[in-house]
Amino acid sequence: MKRRDFLKVSATGAAVAAVASPAIAQSSPEVKWRLTSSFPKSLDTIYGGAEYLSKQVAEMTDNKFQIQVFAAGEVVPGLQALDATSNGTVEMCHTVSYYYVGKDPTFAVFASVPFGLNARQQNSWLYQGGGNELANEFYKKFGVIGFPSGNTGTQMGGWFRKEIKTVADMSGLKMRIGGIAGQVLQKVGVVPQQIAGGDIYPALEKGTIDAAEWVGPYDDEKLGFQKVAKYYYYPGFWEGGPTVHAFANLDKFNALPKNYQSILANAAEATNTWMAARYDMQNPTALKRLVASGTQLRPFSNEILDACLKATNELWGEISAKNADFKKAIDAMQAYRSDQYLWWQVAEYTYDSFMIRSRTRG
């Protein structure tokens, strides 16, 4: 190449770099957010979801977009995470929206409601069935935008200090149970208690409550419930597939560059998959350890399940009559559930049932 031609090419390349560099810099600003979790650090999977999300965002932006994660109580108490995000105390939170049914029962529908969707069905509804759009139309009223960011799978029914065989056995029972499920159980005689995860053990140990539900074997073992309650019931019919959400302050989110918005959304989706997979991996071995240490597994009787389903349907009718947002959300979820179980009874349930029978036969 001639010297004159080389100089022309070099000059052109320098000009392109001069134009391109500022454009790239402008599209990748330094952003530092704070995220408050509703969970203690000891619960490495449900709390860990927020750390996983933060790591994904940092890696996808070459550390330009950093989200600092705080455990429950470090900035605000666990059950105030959404409020802190809504009012701008922090930019984000990682929580379960049914914790906020005191504000509006509609919050529960997009996390989990009694006799609702299982985890796969929940993801299908949110991602493909219009659930996310419906959710964020509602969340907008509270100044936040929500992203599914974790799922525990179907949970356990909780720890009880005595056996619960009939509906009558539930009368007067003081039970820690979150969200709208407490209203259902109240209809069958339970006295629901809203207690944050880190406060459940001392309440159960002191006898302030008679029973408590949290998540499932892996987390429950970590919190030590098996030390203060003997009977472990299943299934947690009020949480067939509960979604954990990452909420962002809507104004803060809208102020992000578009690529950062997409990165945050994709990091949340990756977290959703990560959490579900980790719980599915951890729960079987944790359950084995619990049973080996003396935990007594018990299924809820059909009498109890039938009574609770009846109470659930009654409650939906009562709330829907006075809350249009709830009616819109619960009707959409139930319609989706009906079609999903039409399909599941043909393929998924038939296959799983056969494999379970085969396993028990050896």
Sine and cosine of phi, psi and omega as CSV:
sin_phi,cos_phi,sin_psi,cos_psi,sin_omega,cos_omega
0.00,0.00,0.70,-0.72,0.03,-1.00
-0.94,0.34,0.47,-0.88,-0.05,-1.00
-0.85,0.52,-0.65,0.76,-0.02,-1.00
-0.90,0.45,-0.67,0.74,0.01,-1.00
-0.92,0.40,-0.63,0.77,0.02,-1.00
-0.88,0.48,-0.67,0.74,0.01,-1.00
-0.90,0.44,-0.60,0.80,0.02,-1.00
-0.91,0.42,-0.70,0.71,0.00,-1.00
-0.90,0.44,-0.68,0.73,-0.01,-1.00
-0.89,0.46,-0.67,0.74,0.01,-1.00
-0.90,0.44,-0.66,0.75,0.01,-1.00
-0.90,0.44,-0.70,0.71,0.01,-1.00
-0.88,0.47,-0.65,0.76,0.02,-1.00
-0.90,0.44,-0.61,0.79,0.02,-1.00
-0.91,0.42,-0.66,0.75,0.02,-1.00
-0.89,0.46,-0.70,0.71,0.00,-1.00
-0.89,0.46,-0.61,0.79,-0.01,-1.00
-0.90,0.43,-0.55,0.83,0.02,-1.00
-0.98,0.19,-0.68,0.73,-0.13,-0.99
-0.95,0.31,-0.64,0.76,-0.11,-0.99
-0.86,0.51,-0.75,0.66,0.03,-1.00
-0.88,0.48,-0.58,0.81,0.00,-1.00
-0.90,0.44,-0.68,0.74,0.02,-1.00
-0.91,0.41,-0.69,0.73,0.00,-1.00
-0.88,0.48,-0.65,0.76,-0.01,-1.00
-0.92,0.40,-0.55,0.84,-0.04,-1.00
-0.99,0.11,-0.18,0.98,0.00,-1.00
-0.79,-0.62,0.93,0.37,-0.02,-1.00
-0.97,0.25,0.28,-0.96,0.12,-0.99
-0.98,0.21,0.86,-0.51,0.00,-1.00
-0.79,-0.61,0.77,-0.64,0.05,-1.00
-0.83,-0.56,0.88,-0.48,0.01,-1.00
-0.90,-0.43,0.31,-0.95,0.14,-0.99
-0.89,-0.46,0.63,-0.77,0.01,-1.00
-0.80,-0.59,0.79,-0.62,0.08,-1.00
-0.96,-0.27,0.74,-0.67,-0.01,-1.00
-1.00,-0.09,0.40,-0.91,0.13,-0.99
-1.00,0.01,0.09,1.00,-0.17,-0.99
-0.81,-0.59,0.47,-0.88,0.05,-1.00
-0.98,0.22,0.38,-0.92,-0.03,-1.00
-0.90,0.44,-0.43,0.90,-0.03,-1.00
-0.89,0.46,-0.42,0.91,0.03,-1.00
-1.00,-0.01,0.99,0.11,-0.22,-0.98
-0.91,0.41,-0.29,0.96,-0.02,-1.00
-1.00,-0.05,-0.78,0.63,-0.02,-1.00
-0.96,0.27,-0.63,0.77,0.15,-0.99
-0.95,0.32,-0.64,0.77,-0.02,-1.00
-0.87,0.50,-0.39,0.92,0.04,-1.00
-0.85,0.53,-0.64,0.77,0.01,-1.00
-0.92,0.40,-0.63,0.77,0.04,-1.00
-0.92,0.40,-0.62,0.79,0.04,-1.00
-0.90,0.44,-0.70,0.71,0.04,-1.00
-0.86,0.51,-0.73,0.69,0.00,-1.00
-0.86,0.52,-0.69,0.73,0.00,-1.00
-0.90,0.44,-0.67,0.75,0.00,-1.00
-0.89,0.46,-0.69,0.72,0.00,-1.00
-0.89,0.46,-0.70,0.72,-0.01,-1.00
-0.89,0.46,-0.71,0.71,-0.03,-1.00
-0.92,0.40,-0.60,0.80,-0.03,-1.00
-0.98,0.22,-0.18,0.98,0.01,-1.00
-0.88,-0.48,0.26,0.97,-0.03,-1.00
0.82,0.58,0.65,0.76,0.02,-1.00
0.92,0.39,0.27,0.96,0.04,-1.00
-0.97,0.23,-0.55,0.84,0.00,-1.00
-0.94,-0.35,0.95,-0.30,-0.05,-1.00
-0.91,-0.42,0.71,-0.70,0.02,-1.00
-0.86,-0.51,0.91,-0.40,0.01,-1.00
-1.00,0.05,0.80,-0.60,-0.09,-1.00
-0.99,-0.17,0.72,-0.70,0.05,-1.00
-0.85,-0.52,0.67,-0.74,0.04,-1.00
-0.97,0.25,0.25,-0.97,0.05,-1.00
-0.82,0.58,0.75,-0.66,0.03,-1.00
1.00,-0.06,-0.29,0.96,-0.02,-1.00
-0.97,0.23,-0.55,0.83,0.08,-1.00
-0.91,-0.40,-0.80,0.60,0.08,-1.00
-0.63,-0.77,0.33,-0.94,0.08,-1.00
-0.85,0.52,0.43,-0.90,-0.09,-1.00
-0.80,0.60,-0.62,0.79,-0.07,-1.00
-1.00,0.07,0.12,0.99,0.07,-1.00
-0.92,-0.39,0.24,0.97,-0.07,-1.00
-0.88,0.48,-0.68,0.73,-0.01,-1.00
-0.92,0.40,-0.66,0.75,0.01,-1.00
-0.87,0.50,-0.67,0.74,-0.02,-1.00
-0.90,0.44,-0.54,0.84,0.03,-1.00
-0.97,0.22,-0.67,0.74,-0.01,-1.00
-0.89,0.46,-0.65,0.76,-0.06,-1.00
-1.00,-0.01,0.02,1.00,0.10,-1.00
1.00,0.06,0.15,0.99,0.08,-1.00
-0.87,0.49,-0.66,0.75,0.14,-0.99
-0.76,-0.65,0.28,-0.96,-0.01,-1.00
-0.99,0.11,-0.43,0.90,-0.09,-1.00
-0.58,-0.81,0.28,-0.96,0.20,-0.98
-0.56,-0.83,0.31,-0.95,0.06,-1.00
-0.80,-0.61,0.93,-0.36,-0.20,-0.98
-0.39,-0.92,-0.06,-1.00,0.07,-1.00
-0.89,-0.45,0.81,-0.59,-0.19,-0.98
-0.93,0.38,-0.32,0.95,0.02,-1.00
-0.95,0.31,-0.15,0.99,0.10,-0.99
-0.91,0.43,-0.28,0.96,-0.17,-0.99
-0.93,-0.37,0.45,0.89,0.01,-1.00
-0.91,0.40,-0.30,0.95,0.08,-1.00
-0.90,0.44,-0.47,0.88,0.08,-1.00
-0.98,0.19,-0.70,0.72,-0.01,-1.00
-0.22,-0.98,0.79,-0.61,-0.03,-1.00
-0.89,0.46,-0.28,0.96,0.01,-1.00
-0.88,0.48,-0.45,0.89,0.02,-1.00
-0.81,0.58,-0.55,0.83,-0.09,-1.00
-0.93,0.37,-0.57,0.82,-0.17,-0.99
-0.87,0.50,-0.56,0.83,-0.08,-1.00
-1.00,0.02,0.01,1.00,0.11,-0.99
-0.95,-0.32,-0.94,0.34,0.06,-1.00
-0.15,-0.99,0.62,-0.78,0.08,-1.00
-0.78,-0.62,0.39,-0.92,0.02,-1.00
-0.80,0.59,0.72,-0.69,0.02,-1.00
0.85,0.52,0.59,0.81,0.02,-1.00
-1.00,-0.05,-0.62,-0.78,-0.09,-1.00
-1.00,0.00,0.51,-0.86,0.16,-0.99
-0.99,0.17,0.02,-1.00,-0.17,-0.99
-0.87,0.49,-0.73,0.68,-0.01,-1.00
-0.91,0.41,-0.65,0.76,0.02,-1.00
-0.91,0.41,-0.62,0.79,0.02,-1.00
-0.88,0.48,-0.73,0.69,0.03,-1.00
-0.89,0.45,-0.64,0.77,0.02,-1.00
-0.88,0.48,-0.70,0.71,0.01,-1.00
-0.90,0.43,-0.72,0.69,-0.06,-1.00
-0.92,0.39,-0.73,0.68,-0.10,-0.99
-0.99,0.11,-0.55,0.84,-0.12,-0.99
-0.86,-0.51,-0.31,0.95,-0.10,-0.99
-0.97,-0.23,0.22,0.98,0.04,-1.00
1.00,0.00,0.03,1.00,-0.04,-1.00
-0.90,0.44,-0.68,0.73,-0.01,-1.00
-0.89,0.45,-0.67,0.74,0.00,-1.00
-0.89,0.45,-0.67,0.74,0.02,-1.00
-0.91,0.41,-0.65,0.76,-0.01,-1.00
-0.89,0.46,-0.75,0.66,-0.08,-1.00
-0.96,0.27,-0.37,0.93,0.17,-0.99
-0.90,0.44,-0.62,0.79,0.04,-1.00
-0.97,0.23,-0.74,0.67,-0.05,-1.00
-0.87,0.50,-0.47,0.88,-0.02,-1.00
-0.84,0.54,-0.51,0.86,0.00,-1.00
-0.91,0.42,-0.32,0.95,-0.02,-1.00
-0.94,-0.34,0.19,0.98,0.09,-1.00
0.96,0.26,0.41,0.91,0.01,-1.00
-0.73,-0.69,0.31,-0.95,0.15,-0.99
-0.83,-0.56,0.67,-0.74,-0.10,-0.99
-0.93,-0.38,0.57,-0.82,0.05,-1.00
-0.76,-0.65,0.84,-0.55,0.10,-0.99
-0.80,0.60,0.78,-0.62,-0.13,-0.99
-0.55,-0.84,0.72,0.69,0.04,-1.00
0.62,-0.78,0.46,-0.89,0.08,-1.00
-0.43,-0.90,0.70,-0.72,-0.04,-1.00
-1.00,0.01,-0.19,0.98,-0.21,-0.98
0.98,0.22,0.04,-1.00,-0.01,-1.00
-0.85,0.52,0.77,-0.64,-0.08,-1.00
-1.00,-0.03,0.14,-0.99,0.07,-1.00
-0.99,0.12,0.32,-0.95,-0.04,-1.00
-0.99,0.15,-0.16,0.99,0.12,-0.99
0.92,-0.39,0.06,-1.00,-0.07,-1.00
-0.97,-0.25,0.75,-0.66,-0.06,-1.00
-0.79,-0.61,0.61,-0.79,-0.01,-1.00
-0.99,0.17,-0.28,0.96,0.06,-1.00
-0.64,-0.77,0.27,-0.96,0.00,-1.00
-0.94,0.34,0.58,-0.81,0.01,-1.00
-0.84,-0.54,0.98,-0.18,-0.08,-1.00
-0.97,-0.23,-0.51,0.86,-0.07,-1.00
-0.77,-0.64,0.19,-0.98,0.06,-1.00
-0.88,0.47,-0.58,0.81,0.01,-1.00
-0.88,0.48,-0.53,0.85,0.01,-1.00
-0.92,0.39,-0.28,0.96,-0.05,-1.00
-1.00,0.00,-0.19,0.98,-0.05,-1.00
-0.90,0.43,0.84,-0.54,0.03,-1.00
0.99,0.17,0.01,1.00,-0.03,-1.00
-0.94,0.35,0.84,-0.55,0.04,-1.00
-1.00,0.04,0.92,-0.39,-0.11,-0.99
-0.78,-0.63,0.74,-0.67,0.15,-0.99
-0.97,0.26,0.89,-0.45,0.06,-1.00
-0.47,-0.88,0.76,-0.64,-0.11,-0.99
-1.00,0.08,0.40,-0.92,0.20,-0.98
0.91,0.41,-0.46,-0.89,-0.13,-0.99
-0.95,0.32,-0.32,0.95,0.04,-1.00
-0.86,0.51,-0.54,0.84,0.03,-1.00
-0.88,0.47,-0.56,0.83,0.02,-1.00
-0.93,0.36,-0.57,0.82,0.06,-1.00
-0.91,0.40,-0.76,0.65,-0.04,-1.00
-0.92,0.39,-0.44,0.90,0.07,-1.00
-0.88,0.47,-0.54,0.84,0.01,-1.00
-0.92,0.38,-0.36,0.93,0.02,-1.00
-0.95,-0.30,0.30,0.95,0.16,-0.99
0.96,-0.29,-0.16,0.99,-0.01,-1.00
-0.96,0.28,0.54,-0.84,0.10,-1.00
-0.97,-0.24,0.99,-0.13,-0.10,-1.00
-0.95,0.31,0.56,-0.83,0.03,-1.00
-0.79,-0.62,0.78,-0.63,0.04,-1.00
-1.00,-0.10,0.95,-0.31,-0.05,-1.00
-0.73,-0.68,0.72,-0.69,0.03,-1.00
-0.91,0.41,0.42,-0.91,-0.10,-0.99
-0.78,0.62,-0.70,0.71,-0.06,-1.00
-0.94,0.34,-0.22,0.98,-0.04,-1.00
-0.97,-0.23,-0.01,1.00,-0.10,-1.00
-0.94,0.33,-0.73,0.69,-0.09,-1.00
-0.83,0.56,-0.79,0.62,-0.02,-1.00
-0.88,0.47,-0.56,0.83,0.01,-1.00
-0.92,0.39,-0.64,0.77,0.01,-1.00
-0.95,0.30,-0.62,0.78,-0.01,-1.00
-0.91,0.42,-0.66,0.75,-0.04,-1.00
-0.98,0.17,-0.16,0.99,-0.03,-1.00
0.99,0.13,0.19,0.98,0.08,-1.00
-0.89,0.46,-0.53,0.85,0.11,-0.99
-0.81,-0.59,0.38,-0.92,-0.03,-1.00
-0.99,-0.15,-0.32,0.95,-0.07,-1.00
-0.40,-0.92,0.34,-0.94,0.00,-1.00
-0.42,-0.91,0.65,-0.76,0.16,-0.99
-0.91,-0.41,0.55,-0.84,0.09,-1.00
-0.74,-0.68,-1.00,0.02,-0.02,-1.00
-0.78,-0.63,-0.99,0.11,-0.06,-1.00
-0.33,-0.94,-0.13,-0.99,-0.16,-0.99
-0.79,0.62,-0.70,0.72,-0.10,-1.00
-0.91,0.42,-0.78,0.63,0.00,-1.00
-0.95,0.31,-0.64,0.77,-0.04,-1.00
-0.89,0.46,-0.63,0.78,0.04,-1.00
-0.89,0.45,-0.66,0.75,0.01,-1.00
-0.87,0.49,-0.60,0.80,-0.02,-1.00
-0.99,0.14,-0.15,0.99,0.15,-0.99
0.99,0.17,0.35,0.94,-0.07,-1.00
-0.87,0.49,-0.48,0.88,-0.02,-1.00
-0.90,0.45,-0.27,0.96,0.00,-1.00
-0.99,0.15,-0.34,0.94,-0.10,-1.00
-0.83,-0.56,0.00,1.00,0.07,-1.00
-0.53,-0.85,0.68,-0.73,-0.15,-0.99
-1.00,-0.05,-0.58,0.81,-0.17,-0.99
-0.99,-0.16,0.77,-0.64,-0.07,-1.00
-0.89,-0.47,0.94,-0.33,-0.10,-1.00
-0.99,-0.12,0.40,-0.91,0.03,-1.00
-0.51,-0.86,0.37,-0.93,-0.12,0.99
-1.00,0.01,0.22,-0.98,0.13,-0.99
-0.98,0.18,0.99,0.12,-0.12,-0.99
-0.90,0.44,-0.25,0.97,0.02,-1.00
-1.00,0.08,-0.14,0.99,-0.02,-1.00
-0.65,-0.76,0.96,0.28,-0.02,-1.00
-0.95,0.32,-0.43,0.90,0.00,-1.00
-0.18,-0.98,0.90,0.43,-0.16,-0.99
-0.94,0.34,0.77,-0.64,0.04,-1.00
-1.00,0.04,0.75,-0.66,0.18,-0.98
-1.00,-0.07,0.74,-0.67,-0.04,-1.00
-0.96,-0.29,0.55,-0.84,0.29,-0.96
-0.99,-0.17,0.88,-0.47,0.03,-1.00
-0.97,-0.25,0.67,-0.74,0.10,-0.99
-0.88,-0.48,0.59,-0.80,0.13,-0.99
-0.85,0.53,0.79,-0.61,-0.16,-0.99
-0.89,0.46,-0.67,0.74,0.01,-1.00
-0.91,0.43,-0.67,0.74,0.01,-1.00
-0.90,0.43,-0.65,0.76,0.01,-1.00
-0.90,0.43,-0.71,0.70,-0.02,-1.00
-0.90,0.43,-0.40,0.91,0.00,-1.00
-0.99,0.15,-0.20,0.98,0.02,-1.00
-0.94,0.34,0.49,-0.87,0.18,-0.98
-0.85,0.53,0.49,-0.87,-0.06,-1.00
-0.85,0.53,-0.61,0.79,-0.01,-1.00
-0.93,0.37,-0.54,0.84,0.07,-1.00
-0.93,0.37,-0.60,0.80,0.06,-1.00
-0.87,0.50,-0.70,0.71,0.00,-1.00
-0.92,0.40,-0.63,0.77,0.01,-1.00
-0.90,0.44,-0.68,0.73,0.01,-1.00
-0.89,0.45,-0.68,0.73,0.01,-1.00
-0.89,0.45,-0.67,0.74,-0.02,-1.00
-0.95,0.30,-0.55,0.83,0.07,-1.00
-0.91,0.42,-0.63,0.78,0.04,-1.00
-0.90,0.43,-0.66,0.75,0.01,-1.00
-0.91,0.42,-0.63,0.78,0.06,-1.00
-0.90,0.44,-0.63,0.78,0.03,-1.00
-0.90,0.43,-0.61,0.79,0.02,-1.00
-0.85,0.53,-0.70,0.71,0.03,-1.00
-0.94,0.35,-0.68,0.74,-0.04,-1.00
-0.86,0.51,-0.74,0.68,-0.07,-1.00
-0.91,0.42,-0.71,0.70,-0.01,-1.00
-0.88,0.48,-0.67,0.74,-0.01,-1.00
-0.91,0.41,-0.63,0.78,0.00,-1.00
-0.92,0.38,-0.66,0.75,0.03,-1.00
-0.91,0.42,-0.64,0.77,0.02,-1.00
-0.90,0.43,-0.51,0.86,0.03,-1.00
-0.97,0.23,-0.63,0.78,-0.16,-0.99
-1.00,0.05,-0.53,0.85,-0.13,-0.99
-0.90,0.44,-0.65,0.76,-0.04,-1.00
-0.86,0.50,-0.72,0.70,-0.02,-1.00
-0.94,0.34,-0.57,0.82,0.05,-1.00
-0.90,0.43,-0.65,0.76,0.01,-1.00
-0.90,0.43,-0.64,0.77,0.05,-1.00
-0.86,0.50,-0.69,0.72,-0.01,-1.00
-0.90,0.44,-0.66,0.75,-0.03,-1.00
-0.90,0.44,-0.72,0.70,-0.01,-1.00
-0.91,0.42,-0.64,0.77,0.01,-1.00
-0.90,0.43,-0.45,0.89,-0.02,-1.00
-1.00,0.00,0.04,1.00,0.10,-1.00
0.92,-0.39,-0.03,1.00,0.04,-1.00
-0.89,0.45,0.70,-0.72,0.00,-1.00
-0.98,-0.18,0.94,-0.35,0.03,-1.00
-0.98,0.21,0.70,-0.71,0.03,-1.00
-0.63,-0.78,0.70,-0.71,0.11,-0.99
-1.00,0.08,0.56,-0.83,0.18,-0.98
-0.90,0.44,0.66,-0.75,0.00,-1.00
-0.94,0.35,0.38,-0.92,0.06,-1.00
-0.88,0.47,-0.53,0.85,0.04,-1.00
-0.86,0.50,-0.71,0.71,0.00,-1.00
-0.93,0.38,-0.70,0.71,-0.01,-1.00
-0.88,0.47,-0.70,0.72,0.00,-1.00
-0.90,0.45,-0.67,0.74,0.00,-1.00
-0.90,0.43,-0.63,0.77,-0.01,-1.00
-0.95,0.30,-0.57,0.82,0.07,-1.00
-0.91,0.42,-0.67,0.74,0.05,-1.00
-0.88,0.48,-0.69,0.72,0.01,-1.00
-0.90,0.43,-0.61,0.79,0.02,-1.00
-0.88,0.47,-0.76,0.65,-0.02,-1.00
-0.89,0.45,-0.59,0.81,0.07,-1.00
-0.90,0.44,-0.69,0.72,-0.02,-1.00
-0.90,0.44,-0.67,0.75,0.02,-1.00
-0.86,0.51,-0.65,0.76,0.02,-1.00
-0.90,0.43,-0.66,0.75,-0.01,-1.00
-0.91,0.42,-0.71,0.71,-0.03,-1.00
-0.94,0.33,-0.67,0.74,-0.03,-1.00
-0.87,0.49,-0.53,0.85,-0.02,-1.00
-0.91,0.42,-0.35,0.94,-0.05,-1.00
-0.81,-0.59,0.04,1.00,-0.04,-1.00
-0.67,-0.75,0.97,-0.22,-0.06,-1.00
-0.92,0.40,-0.60,0.80,0.02,-1.00
-0.89,0.45,-0.69,0.72,0.01,-1.00
-0.90,0.44,-0.72,0.69,-0.02,-1.00
-0.85,0.53,-0.69,0.73,0.00,-1.00
-0.88,0.47,-0.68,0.73,-0.05,-1.00
-0.96,0.29,-0.71,0.70,-0.07,-1.00
-0.94,0.35,-0.59,0.81,0.06,-1.00
-0.90,0.45,-0.66,0.75,0.00,-1.00
-0.91,0.41,-0.69,0.73,0.00,-1.00
-0.90,0.43,-0.70,0.71,-0.05,-1.00
-0.92,0.39,-0.60,0.80,0.06,-1.00
-0.90,0.44,-0.66,0.75,0.03,-1.00
-0.92,0.40,-0.65,0.76,0.02,-1.00
-0.86,0.51,-0.66,0.75,-0.04,-1.00
-0.87,0.49,-0.72,0.69,0.01,-1.00
-0.94,0.35,-0.61,0.79,0.00,-1.00
-0.88,0.47,-0.70,0.72,-0.03,-1.00
-0.97,0.26,-0.38,0.92,0.15,-0.99
-0.87,0.49,-0.65,0.76,0.03,-1.00
-0.97,0.23,-0.70,0.71,-0.06,-1.00
-0.88,0.47,-0.59,0.81,-0.02,-1.00
-0.93,0.37,-0.39,0.92,0.03,-1.00
-0.98,0.18,-0.74,0.67,-0.16,-0.99
-0.92,-0.38,-0.91,0.41,-0.14,-0.99
-0.86,0.51,-0.80,0.60,-0.06,-1.00
-0.89,0.45,-0.67,0.74,-0.02,-1.00
-0.89,0.46,-0.72,0.70,0.01,-1.00
-0.90,0.43,-0.76,0.65,-0.03,-1.00
-0.88,0.47,-0.67,0.74,-0.01,-1.00
-0.88,0.47,-0.68,0.74,0.02,-1.00
-0.89,0.45,-0.70,0.72,-0.03,-1.00
-0.92,0.40,-0.59,0.81,0.04,-1.00
-0.92,0.40,-0.68,0.73,0.04,-1.00
-0.89,0.45,-0.65,0.76,0.01,-1.00
-0.90,0.44,-0.63,0.78,0.00,-1.00
-0.91,0.41,-0.70,0.71,-0.04,-1.00
-0.93,0.36,-0.42,0.91,0.07,-1.00
-0.99,0.15,-0.16,0.99,-0.01,-1.00
0.98,0.18,0.00,0.00,0.00,0.00
